[in-house]
Amino acid sequence: MFRFFSYYSHKFANWAVLAGVVILFFIGMQVVYKSKALLGLAPAPTVRPATTAGPVTTPPPAGVSPAPVPATANTNSPLPVVPAGPTPAEIRATLQEARDRLVESGVHVDAALKSISAWKTEIPPLLKTEAGNNIAAREDLVVRLTKIVNEERTSEGELRYAAKRIGALRSQLGKRTTSSSPTPLTPREHDEIDGLYGSTRSADEEWSEALKDARAVKVLGDEGITPIQELTLEQKVEIEAAKQQLAESEERKRREEQRKAQEAEYQREQKRVAAEREREKERLAAKRKEEAEAAAEKRRLEEEALLERARSTEVQSALAIFLHKRDSQPRKAGPGSVNFRSTFDSAPMSLSALKGIGALEPTTEGLKWLARVGGSRKLSSPRWGVASQPGNRSEDDKKLLKEAQGFLREFGPILVKDG
């Protein structure tokens, strides 16, 4: 019995030792892996991105409206659509409207030509017929008919040419309307179609009214040869209609002449206003030019006076060390130090270089830099003998520095411009 328990105790101890070794091995591997990750020697574990969810909100207290949650931007929204040109269907519809307008124009042409044909048949023969003699017996009717005959109207030749253009355009538009890729109307075609419609409609109205008026004159001429008591009701109605036709025609013509006169007056007024506006524009331009020239002349005179002062002995003497031509220009070499850089050409001291150093600032520091430049031992003669520190300067030195800086600020630009 004892041997039995001893055997299995020994076995269990071996298995326990083995399990412990395995566990320690895995723990050691985990420690090594994490150490590498911390030191950047191992790749960081890939984390699957979580599904985007809306913001978590907590219920608001009672009686308080919930705050609006901003909508999540949609990054997959489509790009804005750029509007394209007219579709083939829209082009065909426009072409068909133009053809319909041409059809109306053709109707007006036919009606006008029909009125012209009736005019030729009825009016010229009045010169040789009894009806014409009846008109000749009344001076007022002669004047009326003469006025009607002499009125300006669209000629038959112009109407027939318009008919040809209408036919040609209708044919062209018809082919384009049935095309799978129709081309839209050009501005020139659009203008021509509108022009044909307006001119043919006016011609139709002109010839129709002229024929009615001439026929009314003929009716009134025939009225004089028949006693009033012998006129039938039909004749009386015809006579009254003729009188009304002429009266209405005169009124229409009067209104048309008035409209044309008003339009002409409007056009004249527009031209007058445009001309006045143009004159005012020219006047203002001339005034601005005169003011600019006066200002330029004033500046020129001021510059001449300034240059004359700058060339004076007083200024030239005070600025002698700066006006002297050298082959070097000043620059800052460090805190409180000035150096000179060599140049190819000999020239007076650069005003911009002095400004860059700060020597033209109207301050104590500016005067220090001016003294450092003008009194530098690196500067070839002539140069100043003034001290760079204010406490070491004499009254004459102070006066010299202030005067020189003032002259440089006042006359420096004009001297640079003068060369």
Backbone torsions as a table, in degrees:
resi	resn	phi	psi	omega
1	MET	NA	-44.5	179.4
2	PHE	-63.6	-39.3	179.8
3	ARG	-65.9	-34.1	179.7
4	PHE	-63.1	-50.6	-179.7
5	PHE	-66.3	-34.8	179.1
6	SER	-65.5	-38.0	-179.0
7	TYR	-65.3	-49.4	-177.1
8	TYR	-72.0	-28.1	175.7
9	SER	-66.5	-39.2	178.2
10	HIS	-65.5	-41.3	178.5
11	LYS	-62.6	-45.8	-178.0
12	PHE	-62.4	-38.7	179.3
13	ALA	-64.1	-39.3	178.6
14	ASN	-63.5	-44.7	179.2
15	TRP	-64.9	-37.2	179.7
16	ALA	-65.1	-40.7	178.1
17	VAL	-63.3	-43.3	179.5
18	LEU	-61.9	-44.2	178.8
19	ALA	-62.2	-39.5	179.0
20	GLY	-64.2	-39.4	178.2
21	VAL	-62.5	-43.6	-179.9
22	VAL	-62.1	-44.1	-179.4
23	ILE	-62.9	-43.5	178.8
24	LEU	-63.2	-35.2	178.6
25	PHE	-62.8	-46.8	179.9
26	PHE	-65.9	-37.7	177.6
27	ILE	-63.7	-41.3	178.4
28	GLY	-63.8	-39.6	178.1
29	MET	-63.4	-41.4	179.0
30	GLN	-63.0	-40.7	179.5
31	VAL	-64.3	-42.3	179.5
32	VAL	-63.8	-43.7	-178.0
33	TYR	-62.9	-44.5	-179.6
34	LYS	-66.8	-35.2	178.3
35	SER	-64.4	-41.4	177.7
36	LYS	-64.0	-40.9	-180.0
37	ALA	-63.0	-41.7	179.8
38	LEU	-66.3	-33.9	-179.6
39	LEU	-86.4	1.5	-179.9
40	GLY	78.4	15.8	-178.4
41	LEU	-92.2	-9.8	179.5
42	ALA	-126.7	145.9	179.3
43	PRO	-66.0	139.6	178.0
44	ALA	-67.7	144.9	-179.0
45	PRO	-62.9	140.6	179.0
46	THR	-77.2	127.5	-179.6
47	VAL	-108.8	125.6	178.1
48	ARG	-69.1	126.1	-179.0
49	PRO	-63.1	137.7	179.7
50	ALA	-74.6	151.1	177.8
51	THR	-64.9	130.2	-178.5
52	THR	-65.2	127.3	179.2
53	ALA	-121.3	161.8	179.2
54	GLY	-68.2	161.2	-179.3
55	PRO	-63.7	141.2	179.0
56	VAL	-78.5	128.1	-179.0
57	THR	-118.5	146.2	175.7
58	THR	-100.9	144.6	-178.9
59	PRO	-60.2	135.0	178.8
60	PRO	-72.6	159.0	176.2
61	PRO	-61.0	160.1	-178.9
62	ALA	-61.0	135.5	178.1
63	GLY	86.4	-1.7	-179.9
64	VAL	-110.0	129.3	180.0
65	SER	-72.5	139.8	178.9
66	PRO	-66.2	141.6	178.7
67	ALA	-69.6	141.3	179.4
68	PRO	-66.4	136.9	178.9
69	VAL	-93.4	122.7	-179.3
70	PRO	-62.4	139.8	-179.4
71	ALA	-71.0	142.7	178.1
72	THR	-71.2	130.7	-178.7
73	ALA	-63.8	134.4	178.3
74	ASN	-91.9	106.2	-177.3
75	THR	-77.3	-8.8	-178.6
76	ASN	-102.3	16.6	-179.0
77	SER	-67.1	142.9	-177.1
78	PRO	-70.3	155.2	177.3
79	LEU	-67.5	150.5	178.7
80	PRO	-60.7	140.1	-178.1
81	VAL	-84.3	124.9	177.7
82	VAL	-81.5	123.1	-178.1
83	PRO	-61.7	132.2	179.9
84	ALA	-88.2	178.0	178.1
85	GLY	-74.1	-177.0	-179.7
86	PRO	-61.9	144.4	178.6
87	THR	-76.9	163.3	176.3
88	PRO	-55.0	-37.7	179.7
89	ALA	-64.6	-41.2	179.0
90	GLU	-66.8	-38.4	178.2
91	ILE	-64.1	-43.2	179.4
92	ARG	-62.1	-39.6	179.3
93	ALA	-63.0	-41.6	178.3
94	THR	-65.2	-41.8	178.5
95	LEU	-63.5	-38.8	-179.9
96	GLN	-67.3	-38.8	176.3
97	GLU	-61.1	-40.7	178.5
98	ALA	-64.8	-40.2	178.3
99	ARG	-64.5	-40.2	178.0
100	ASP	-62.1	-37.7	178.4
101	ARG	-66.8	-37.4	176.7
102	LEU	-67.0	-36.1	176.8
103	VAL	-61.7	-44.6	177.2
104	GLU	-61.0	-40.9	178.2
105	SER	-61.3	-40.7	177.8
106	GLY	-62.5	-38.2	177.6
107	VAL	-62.7	-42.2	178.9
108	HIS	-64.9	-38.9	177.9
109	VAL	-61.8	-47.2	-179.5
110	ASP	-60.9	-42.0	-179.5
111	ALA	-66.2	-40.8	179.6
112	ALA	-65.8	-42.5	178.3
113	LEU	-64.6	-35.0	177.0
114	LYS	-65.8	-41.2	177.4
115	SER	-64.6	-39.3	178.2
116	ILE	-63.7	-41.4	178.9
117	SER	-62.0	-44.0	178.6
118	ALA	-65.8	-37.3	177.9
119	TRP	-59.8	-47.9	-179.6
120	LYS	-61.5	-33.6	-178.0
121	THR	-76.2	-35.7	-169.9
122	GLU	-101.9	-39.0	-167.9
123	ILE	-84.9	-52.6	-179.7
124	PRO	-55.7	-37.5	179.5
125	PRO	-62.9	-16.0	-179.7
126	LEU	-60.1	-22.0	-179.5
127	LEU	-68.1	-19.8	-173.3
128	LYS	-124.0	5.4	-176.2
129	THR	-111.9	170.7	179.4
130	GLU	-64.5	-35.5	178.3
131	ALA	-60.3	-37.6	177.5
132	GLY	-67.2	-37.1	177.8
133	ASN	-63.6	-36.5	178.7
134	ASN	-63.7	-37.4	177.7
135	ILE	-69.4	-40.4	-178.4
136	ALA	-62.1	-23.6	-179.2
137	ALA	-72.5	-13.6	-178.9
138	ARG	-121.9	115.0	-175.8
139	GLU	-62.6	-37.9	-178.8
140	ASP	-63.0	-35.8	179.0
141	LEU	-73.0	-34.3	177.2
142	VAL	-62.6	-45.0	178.6
143	VAL	-61.8	-42.9	-178.5
144	ARG	-64.0	-46.9	-178.2
145	LEU	-66.6	-39.7	178.4
146	THR	-60.3	-41.0	178.8
147	LYS	-64.5	-40.8	-179.7
148	ILE	-65.4	-44.0	-177.1
149	VAL	-65.5	-37.4	-174.2
150	ASN	-86.4	-1.9	178.7
151	GLU	-64.5	143.3	178.5
152	GLU	-77.6	126.8	178.1
153	ARG	-138.2	161.7	178.2
154	THR	-61.6	131.3	-177.0
155	SER	-75.9	162.6	178.5
156	GLU	-63.4	-38.2	179.1
157	GLY	-62.7	-41.3	178.1
158	GLU	-63.8	-38.0	179.3
159	LEU	-68.0	-38.7	-179.6
160	ARG	-69.8	-35.5	175.5
161	TYR	-65.2	-40.6	177.4
162	ALA	-61.9	-37.9	178.8
163	ALA	-62.9	-39.0	178.3
164	LYS	-65.1	-43.9	179.5
165	ARG	-64.7	-39.3	178.6
166	ILE	-61.8	-44.5	179.1
167	GLY	-62.9	-42.7	-179.2
168	ALA	-65.5	-43.4	-179.7
169	LEU	-67.1	-39.5	177.8
170	ARG	-61.3	-40.0	179.5
171	SER	-64.9	-45.6	-180.0
172	GLN	-62.5	-46.3	-178.2
173	LEU	-67.7	-32.0	177.3
174	GLY	-62.3	-43.4	178.6
175	LYS	-65.5	-40.8	-179.3
176	ARG	-69.9	-31.7	179.7
177	THR	-65.2	-35.5	-178.5
178	THR	-89.4	-0.5	-179.0
179	SER	-76.1	150.6	177.4
180	SER	-72.6	-24.7	177.5
181	SER	-128.2	74.2	-175.8
182	PRO	-68.8	144.1	176.5
183	THR	-96.2	137.4	-177.8
184	PRO	-71.0	167.8	176.9
185	LEU	-64.5	139.7	172.9
186	THR	-84.6	157.0	176.9
187	PRO	-55.4	-36.4	180.0
188	ARG	-65.8	-42.9	178.2
189	GLU	-64.1	-41.7	179.8
190	HIS	-60.1	-45.0	-180.0
191	ASP	-65.3	-40.2	-179.3
192	GLU	-65.6	-41.4	-180.0
193	ILE	-64.7	-42.9	177.1
194	ASP	-63.4	-40.5	179.3
195	GLY	-64.6	-41.9	178.2
196	LEU	-63.1	-41.6	-179.6
197	TYR	-63.6	-46.4	-178.7
198	GLY	-65.5	-43.6	-177.0
199	SER	-70.1	-40.1	-179.0
200	THR	-70.7	-36.2	177.6
201	ARG	-64.7	-43.8	177.9
202	SER	-62.6	-41.5	179.3
203	ALA	-62.2	-41.8	178.3
204	ASP	-59.7	-47.0	-179.5
205	GLU	-65.2	-41.7	-178.3
206	GLU	-61.4	-51.1	-176.5
207	TRP	-70.5	-34.9	178.2
208	SER	-64.6	-45.8	180.0
209	GLU	-68.0	-39.4	179.8
210	ALA	-62.6	-42.3	179.6
211	LEU	-65.6	-41.5	178.2
212	LYS	-63.1	-42.4	-179.1
213	ASP	-65.0	-44.5	-179.9
214	ALA	-63.7	-40.7	177.2
215	ARG	-64.5	-36.9	178.2
216	ALA	-64.6	-39.0	177.1
217	VAL	-62.6	-41.4	178.6
218	LYS	-61.7	-42.2	179.2
219	VAL	-62.4	-43.9	-179.8
220	LEU	-68.3	-29.3	175.6
221	GLY	-68.6	-40.1	178.6
222	ASP	-68.6	-23.4	-178.5
223	GLU	-60.6	-34.6	-173.6
224	GLY	-72.1	-16.9	-176.5
225	ILE	-92.4	-6.8	-179.2
226	THR	-119.5	125.2	177.1
227	PRO	-55.3	146.4	-175.6
228	ILE	-59.8	-34.5	-177.4
229	GLN	-73.6	-15.5	-179.2
230	GLU	-96.6	-3.2	179.9
231	LEU	-74.0	138.7	175.5
232	THR	-79.3	166.7	179.1
233	LEU	-61.6	-38.9	179.5
234	GLU	-61.9	-40.9	179.7
235	GLN	-66.7	-40.7	179.2
236	LYS	-64.0	-42.3	177.9
237	VAL	-62.4	-40.1	179.9
238	GLU	-64.6	-39.9	180.0
239	ILE	-66.4	-44.5	179.3
240	GLU	-63.7	-38.4	177.9
241	ALA	-64.4	-37.5	179.0
242	ALA	-66.1	-43.2	178.0
243	LYS	-61.6	-43.3	-179.7
244	GLN	-65.4	-39.0	178.8
245	GLN	-60.0	-46.7	-179.4
246	LEU	-67.0	-38.0	179.4
247	ALA	-65.2	-45.2	179.5
248	GLU	-65.8	-37.1	178.7
249	SER	-63.7	-43.2	178.1
250	GLU	-62.6	-39.8	-180.0
251	GLU	-66.4	-41.1	177.9
252	ARG	-62.5	-43.1	-179.9
253	LYS	-65.3	-38.2	179.2
254	ARG	-63.4	-44.7	179.1
255	ARG	-64.9	-38.4	179.8
256	GLU	-66.0	-42.1	177.5
257	GLU	-64.4	-38.2	178.2
258	GLN	-65.1	-42.1	178.5
259	ARG	-62.3	-44.7	179.5
260	LYS	-63.5	-39.2	178.9
261	ALA	-64.8	-42.0	178.4
262	GLN	-65.2	-40.0	178.7
263	GLU	-65.0	-41.3	178.4
264	ALA	-64.1	-40.1	178.4
265	GLU	-64.8	-39.7	177.8
266	TYR	-62.9	-44.1	179.6
267	GLN	-63.7	-40.6	177.5
268	ARG	-62.9	-40.6	179.9
269	GLU	-65.7	-40.2	177.9
270	GLN	-62.8	-42.1	178.3
271	LYS	-64.9	-39.7	179.7
272	ARG	-64.1	-44.2	179.4
273	VAL	-63.7	-42.8	179.8
274	ALA	-63.5	-41.4	179.3
275	ALA	-65.8	-40.6	178.8
276	GLU	-64.9	-40.4	178.2
277	ARG	-63.5	-40.4	179.7
278	GLU	-67.0	-40.1	177.5
279	ARG	-63.8	-41.1	179.1
280	GLU	-64.8	-38.8	177.8
281	LYS	-62.7	-44.7	178.9
282	GLU	-65.8	-37.9	179.9
283	ARG	-64.1	-44.0	179.3
284	LEU	-65.6	-38.9	178.5
285	ALA	-63.8	-42.2	178.7
286	ALA	-64.9	-38.2	179.4
287	LYS	-66.2	-43.9	178.4
288	ARG	-62.7	-39.6	178.6
289	LYS	-63.9	-43.3	179.7
290	GLU	-63.2	-42.7	179.1
291	GLU	-65.3	-40.2	179.1
292	ALA	-64.5	-41.7	178.9
293	GLU	-65.6	-39.6	178.7
294	ALA	-65.2	-41.5	178.6
295	ALA	-65.3	-39.7	178.8
296	ALA	-64.8	-40.7	178.5
297	GLU	-65.5	-38.8	178.2
298	LYS	-64.0	-43.7	178.6
299	ARG	-63.5	-38.7	-180.0
300	ARG	-62.5	-45.3	179.8
301	LEU	-64.8	-40.1	178.7
302	GLU	-64.9	-40.7	178.9
303	GLU	-66.4	-38.1	177.8
304	GLU	-62.7	-43.7	179.5
305	ALA	-65.7	-39.5	179.7
306	LEU	-66.9	-40.3	179.8
307	LEU	-67.7	-38.5	178.0
308	GLU	-62.0	-40.9	177.5
309	ARG	-67.3	-40.0	-179.0
310	ALA	-64.7	-29.2	-179.8
311	ARG	-85.3	-0.8	-178.5
312	SER	-66.7	158.3	-178.7
313	THR	-61.3	-38.2	-178.3
314	GLU	-59.6	-49.5	-177.4
315	VAL	-71.3	-43.5	-178.3
316	GLN	-61.6	-38.0	179.7
317	SER	-69.0	-42.1	-178.9
318	ALA	-67.4	-29.5	-176.8
319	LEU	-106.5	18.5	-173.8
320	ALA	-56.5	-43.5	-176.1
321	ILE	-68.9	-22.2	179.6
322	PHE	-89.7	-27.8	-179.6
323	LEU	-84.6	-17.6	179.9
324	HIS	-65.6	133.8	-177.6
325	LYS	-79.9	130.6	178.5
326	ARG	-137.2	167.5	177.7
327	ASP	-103.1	35.7	177.9
328	SER	-151.3	156.2	179.6
329	GLN	-134.2	145.9	-175.8
330	PRO	-75.9	154.6	173.6
331	ARG	-158.3	158.3	177.8
332	LYS	-71.7	134.0	177.7
333	ALA	-105.6	-9.1	-178.2
334	GLY	159.3	-174.9	179.4
335	PRO	-59.7	115.3	177.8
336	GLY	71.2	19.7	-176.6
337	SER	-131.1	142.9	179.9
338	VAL	-122.0	140.4	176.1
339	ASN	-128.1	170.9	179.7
340	PHE	-129.3	129.6	178.4
341	ARG	-99.5	142.6	-178.5
342	SER	-74.4	148.0	177.5
343	THR	-126.9	160.8	-179.3
344	PHE	-73.2	-37.1	-175.7
345	ASP	-111.9	150.2	174.2
346	SER	-81.8	132.8	-177.5
347	ALA	-156.2	159.9	174.2
348	PRO	-60.1	166.0	-178.5
349	MET	-65.4	135.8	-175.3
350	SER	-69.6	127.8	177.9
351	LEU	-66.1	-39.3	179.5
352	SER	-66.7	-33.0	176.9
353	ALA	-65.9	-42.1	177.4
354	LEU	-63.4	-39.8	177.3
355	LYS	-64.6	-41.6	-179.1
356	GLY	-62.3	-35.1	178.1
357	ILE	-72.5	-28.8	-176.0
358	GLY	99.7	13.7	-175.6
359	ALA	-75.4	-11.5	-178.8
360	LEU	-103.7	4.1	176.9
361	GLU	-70.9	128.9	-176.9
362	PRO	-77.0	56.6	-179.3
363	THR	-132.8	172.3	176.7
364	THR	-61.6	-39.6	179.4
365	GLU	-65.0	-38.7	178.6
366	GLY	-63.1	-40.3	178.0
367	LEU	-66.6	-33.0	176.5
368	LYS	-61.0	-47.3	-178.3
369	TRP	-66.4	-36.0	178.5
370	LEU	-65.1	-40.2	178.4
371	ALA	-66.7	-37.3	179.0
372	ARG	-65.1	-38.2	179.4
373	VAL	-71.1	-53.4	-174.8
374	GLY	-69.3	-23.8	-178.4
375	GLY	-109.0	11.0	-178.6
376	SER	-66.3	138.5	177.6
377	ARG	-71.6	-17.9	178.4
378	LYS	-78.9	-10.2	-179.8
379	LEU	-87.3	126.9	178.0
380	SER	-69.3	155.9	-178.7
381	SER	-61.9	149.4	-0.1
382	PRO	-79.1	150.3	176.2
383	ARG	-149.0	165.6	-178.6
384	TRP	-83.2	162.3	172.7
385	GLY	-114.6	27.2	-177.6
386	VAL	-84.9	153.4	177.7
387	ALA	-80.6	146.4	-179.0
388	SER	-76.6	-25.5	-179.1
389	GLN	-91.4	132.2	-176.8
390	PRO	-57.1	-34.9	-177.0
391	GLY	-68.0	-18.6	-177.6
392	ASN	-98.9	3.8	-175.8
393	ARG	-92.7	146.3	172.9
394	SER	-82.7	170.6	178.4
395	GLU	-62.9	-36.8	178.0
396	ASP	-65.2	-39.3	178.0
397	ASP	-62.7	-44.1	179.8
398	LYS	-61.2	-43.7	179.3
399	LYS	-63.5	-42.4	-179.8
400	LEU	-60.8	-46.3	-178.2
401	LEU	-64.1	-47.7	-179.2
402	LYS	-62.9	-41.8	-179.7
403	GLU	-65.3	-44.6	-179.3
404	ALA	-64.2	-43.8	179.4
405	GLN	-64.6	-40.2	177.8
406	GLY	-62.6	-43.1	178.6
407	PHE	-64.9	-39.8	179.2
408	LEU	-63.7	-41.2	179.8
409	ARG	-68.5	-38.4	-176.1
410	GLU	-82.2	-44.2	-172.4
411	PHE	-106.8	-8.5	-178.8
412	GLY	-55.3	-51.3	-178.6
413	PRO	-59.7	-42.0	-178.0
414	ILE	-70.8	-32.8	177.1
415	LEU	-69.1	-37.1	175.9
416	VAL	-64.4	-43.4	179.6
417	LYS	-64.3	-36.0	-179.7
418	ASP	-74.3	-17.8	178.0
419	GLY	83.2	NA	NA
